[in-house]
Amino acid sequence: MEDLVNLREKILSYSLESSEMATLGYNRILVQVCGQTGHGKSSFINSLIYALHGGMFEVKASEASATGSQGGHTRQRKSYHLTDAITLVDNRGFGKADNCEKEEVYAQLGNLQPLDEEVVWRNSYDERMKAITKANLIKDLLLPVFIYSVQCGMGNESKEEIKEFLKNAQKLTGFLPVIILTKRYLGNVGTLERQFREIGMERIFPVENYTSEDHIKTPEKDKTFLSILHEALDLVKFRSHATSSFGTPEEEHQKRVQILLHIAHMNEKERDTKKLKNEWDKEQEEKNKKSCRFL
């Protein structure tokens, strides 16, 4: 129990004020919770709040079902004040994970979407570019936390997609994502943890979230969630001692804008190439049909 008390105290008393990050101009840490719909992002946020603050269990972040491709119940980029130094962000989840959705998720991760407003998937390239370049500067450190359900497993194709996503998240935020494996008893958690390590992830935590149906507190559950928060703060401390590779909020904001513009531009080129190929294939198919009619 003493470990729990110490962990809780360290998290609640943590401040950026005396760190190098505050000297650079950062105000708080945004714990950016992201992932696919139905993997347990909102339940994870509820669990963190419950483990840290105790009291009656509350569903502060509405829990999504495991179906649907439009971001479950979370349509906003919803923020939750955890401490004076830490704010949790429940980013809108993605479903089919095509390039358009990924760009919108990257915009959330890069703090280029406003907090507590509805997130709209934009199909227009021009609209996405306009939203990215007009995004307001917010002086937050961005720490990505990727939620993945053990129940879903991971095939080779999805493994490569997840690897690309997590590496882009690292480029956008400056932090290697923390991996949370939810529903730990509903699949092979050891295999999944190994797969995430193979794609370069270091901090991986299997968890069983507190839920409306099962929220009886246990020391081990609380310790797991508090340890995740403590590890997140350690990551920030580590980067505070390596500020030569971390710019001011203004510099990091501009870097994120350029990274996302590049990703969107490359995706648009890929879409144009596919469109031209499809048009060419149709033309060839029509020519072949005409040729057959004259034989």
C-alpha positions in Angstrom: 0.0 0.0 0.0 3.0 2.3 0.7 4.0 2.0 -3.0 0.5 3.2 -4.0 0.6 6.1 -1.7 4.1 7.2 -3.0 3.1 6.8 -6.6 -0.1 8.8 -6.1 1.8 11.5 -4.3 4.5 11.8 -7.0 1.9 12.2 -9.7 -0.3 14.7 -7.8 2.7 16.8 -6.8 4.4 16.8 -10.2 5.0 20.2 -11.8 6.7 21.4 -15.0 7.6 24.7 -13.2 11.1 23.8 -12.2 11.9 21.8 -15.4 13.8 22.7 -18.6 10.5 22.2 -20.4 9.0 25.1 -18.5 12.0 27.2 -19.4 11.3 26.5 -23.1 7.7 27.7 -22.5 5.6 24.6 -22.1 2.6 24.8 -19.7 1.4 21.2 -19.3 1.5 17.7 -20.5 -1.2 16.4 -22.8 -1.4 12.6 -22.6 -2.7 11.9 -26.1 -4.8 8.7 -25.9 -5.3 7.3 -29.5 -6.2 4.1 -31.3 -8.9 2.3 -33.2 -12.5 2.4 -32.3 -13.6 -0.1 -29.6 -10.1 -0.9 -28.3 -10.7 0.8 -24.9 -9.4 4.3 -25.1 -12.3 5.9 -23.1 -12.3 3.0 -20.6 -8.5 3.5 -20.1 -9.1 7.2 -19.3 -11.8 6.3 -16.8 -9.5 3.8 -15.2 -6.6 6.4 -14.8 -8.9 8.9 -13.2 -10.4 6.3 -10.9 -7.0 4.9 -9.9 -5.6 8.3 -9.1 -8.5 10.1 -7.5 -10.6 7.3 -6.1 -14.1 8.0 -4.9 -17.1 6.6 -6.7 -16.4 5.1 -10.1 -17.7 7.4 -12.8 -17.9 7.0 -16.6 -16.4 10.4 -17.4 -15.3 9.3 -20.9 -18.2 7.4 -22.6 -17.1 3.9 -23.6 -17.4 2.9 -27.3 -18.6 -0.3 -28.7 -16.3 -2.5 -30.7 -18.2 -1.9 -33.9 -18.5 1.0 -36.3 -15.9 3.0 -38.1 -16.7 6.5 -37.2 -15.0 6.8 -33.8 -17.4 5.1 -31.5 -18.9 7.3 -28.9 -16.0 9.8 -29.0 -16.7 12.3 -31.7 -14.8 15.1 -29.9 -11.2 15.5 -29.1 -12.2 15.5 -25.4 -10.0 16.7 -22.6 -10.0 15.6 -19.0 -8.1 17.6 -16.3 -6.1 15.1 -14.2 -3.7 17.3 -12.3 -2.5 20.9 -12.7 0.3 19.5 -14.9 -1.5 16.7 -16.7 -4.5 16.7 -19.0 -5.8 13.5 -20.6 -7.1 13.7 -24.2 -9.5 11.1 -25.6 -8.9 11.5 -29.3 -11.5 10.4 -31.8 -10.7 6.8 -32.8 -10.3 5.6 -36.4 -12.1 2.7 -38.0 -11.0 1.7 -41.5 -7.7 3.5 -41.0 -7.4 4.8 -44.6 -5.1 7.7 -45.4 -7.7 10.3 -44.9 -8.6 9.1 -41.4 -4.9 8.7 -40.5 -4.3 12.3 -41.5 -7.1 13.5 -39.2 -5.7 11.3 -36.3 -2.2 12.7 -36.9 -3.7 16.2 -36.8 -5.2 15.4 -33.3 -1.9 13.9 -32.2 0.0 17.0 -33.4 -2.4 19.3 -31.4 -3.5 20.8 -34.7 -7.2 20.1 -33.9 -8.9 22.1 -31.1 -9.7 20.4 -27.8 -13.3 19.8 -26.9 -14.7 20.3 -30.4 -16.2 17.7 -32.8 -13.6 16.1 -35.0 -14.8 15.8 -38.6 -13.2 13.5 -41.1 -12.5 15.7 -44.1 -12.5 14.0 -47.5 -11.2 17.1 -49.3 -7.4 17.5 -49.5 -7.8 21.3 -49.7 -9.9 21.4 -46.5 -7.4 19.3 -44.6 -4.5 21.6 -45.7 -6.4 24.7 -44.7 -7.3 23.2 -41.2 -3.6 22.2 -40.6 -2.1 25.6 -41.6 -4.7 27.6 -39.6 -4.3 25.6 -36.4 -3.6 27.7 -33.3 -0.4 27.3 -31.2 -1.0 25.7 -27.8 2.0 25.4 -25.5 1.6 21.7 -24.5 3.9 18.8 -24.4 2.3 15.9 -26.3 2.8 12.4 -25.0 1.2 9.7 -27.3 -0.4 6.7 -25.7 -1.6 4.0 -28.1 -4.4 1.6 -27.0 -4.7 -1.8 -28.6 -6.9 -4.7 -27.6 -5.3 -8.1 -27.0 -8.5 -9.6 -28.2 -7.8 -8.4 -31.8 -4.3 -9.9 -32.2 -2.0 -8.6 -34.9 -1.4 -9.9 -38.4 1.6 -9.0 -40.5 -0.3 -6.5 -42.6 -1.7 -4.6 -39.6 1.7 -4.9 -37.9 3.3 -2.8 -40.7 0.4 -0.3 -40.6 0.7 0.1 -36.8 4.5 0.4 -37.1 4.1 3.3 -39.6 1.5 5.0 -37.5 3.5 4.8 -34.3 6.7 6.1 -36.0 4.8 9.0 -37.3 3.3 9.6 -33.9 6.9 9.7 -32.5 7.9 12.2 -35.2 5.0 14.5 -34.5 5.3 14.5 -30.7 9.0 13.8 -30.0 8.1 10.9 -27.7 8.0 7.2 -28.4 4.4 6.1 -27.8 3.5 4.3 -24.6 1.6 1.1 -25.6 -1.5 0.0 -23.6 -2.7 -3.6 -24.2 -6.3 -3.8 -23.1 -8.4 -6.9 -22.4 -5.3 -8.6 -21.4 -7.0 -12.0 -20.6 -8.8 -12.3 -23.9 -5.9 -13.3 -26.1 -2.2 -14.1 -26.2 -0.8 -11.0 -24.5 2.8 -12.3 -24.5 2.8 -12.7 -28.3 1.3 -9.2 -28.8 3.8 -7.6 -26.4 6.7 -9.3 -28.4 5.2 -8.0 -31.7 5.2 -4.4 -30.4 8.8 -4.7 -29.2 9.8 -6.0 -32.6 8.5 -2.7 -34.1 10.6 -0.7 -31.7 8.2 0.1 -28.8 9.7 0.1 -25.3 7.0 0.9 -22.7 4.2 -1.7 -23.0 1.6 -2.2 -20.3 -1.0 -5.0 -20.4 -4.1 -3.8 -18.4 -7.7 -4.8 -17.6 -9.7 -1.6 -17.4 -12.1 -0.7 -14.7 -15.6 -0.5 -16.2 -19.2 0.2 -15.2 -19.7 -3.6 -14.8 -16.4 -4.3 -13.0 -15.0 -1.4 -10.9 -14.1 -3.1 -7.6 -10.8 -1.6 -6.7 -7.7 -3.8 -6.3 -4.1 -2.8 -5.3 -2.6 -4.4 -8.4 -4.9 -2.7 -10.8 -4.4 0.7 -9.2 -0.6 0.2 -9.2 -0.6 -0.7 -12.9 -2.5 2.5 -13.8 -0.5 4.7 -11.5 2.8 3.2 -12.8 1.7 4.1 -16.4 1.3 7.7 -15.3 4.6 7.7 -13.4 6.4 6.2 -16.5 4.9 9.0 -18.6 6.3 11.6 -16.3 9.7 9.9 -16.4 9.7 10.2 -20.2 9.1 13.9 -19.9 11.9 14.2 -17.3 14.3 12.3 -19.6 13.5 14.7 -22.5 14.0 17.6 -20.2 17.6 16.6 -19.9 18.0 16.5 -23.6 16.4 19.8 -24.6 18.9 20.3 -27.4 16.8 18.0 -29.5 13.5 19.6 -28.3 12.5 23.1 -29.5 10.2 25.8 -28.2 6.5 25.3 -28.5 6.5 27.6 -31.5 9.3 25.6 -33.2 7.7 22.2 -32.4 4.3 23.5 -33.7 5.8 24.5 -37.0 7.7 21.2 -37.3 4.5 19.3 -36.7 2.7 21.4 -39.4 5.4 20.6 -41.9 5.4 16.9 -41.1 1.7 16.6 -41.5 1.6 18.7 -44.7 4.3 16.3 -46.1 2.3 13.2 -45.1 -0.9 14.6 -46.6 0.9 15.6 -49.8 2.4 12.1 -50.3 -1.0 10.5 -49.6 -2.6 12.8 -52.2 0.0 11.8 -54.8 -0.7 8.2 -54.0 -4.4 8.7 -54.4 -3.9 10.5 -57.8 -1.7 7.7 -59.0 -4.3 5.1 -58.1 -7.0 7.1 -59.7 -5.0 7.4 -63.0 -4.3 3.7 -62.9 -8.0 2.8 -62.4 -8.9 5.1 -65.3 -6.3 3.5 -67.5 -7.5 0.0 -66.5 -11.1 0.9 -67.4 -10.0 2.3 -70.8 -8.1 -1.0 -71.5 -11.1 -3.0 -70.5 -13.4 -1.1 -72.8 -10.9 -1.5 -75.7 -10.7 -5.2 -75.1 -14.5 -5.5 -75.1 -14.7 -3.6 -78.4 -12.0 -5.8 -79.9 -13.8 -8.9 -78.9 -17.0 -7.7 -80.7 -15.2 -7.5 -84.0 -13.7 -11.0 -83.8 
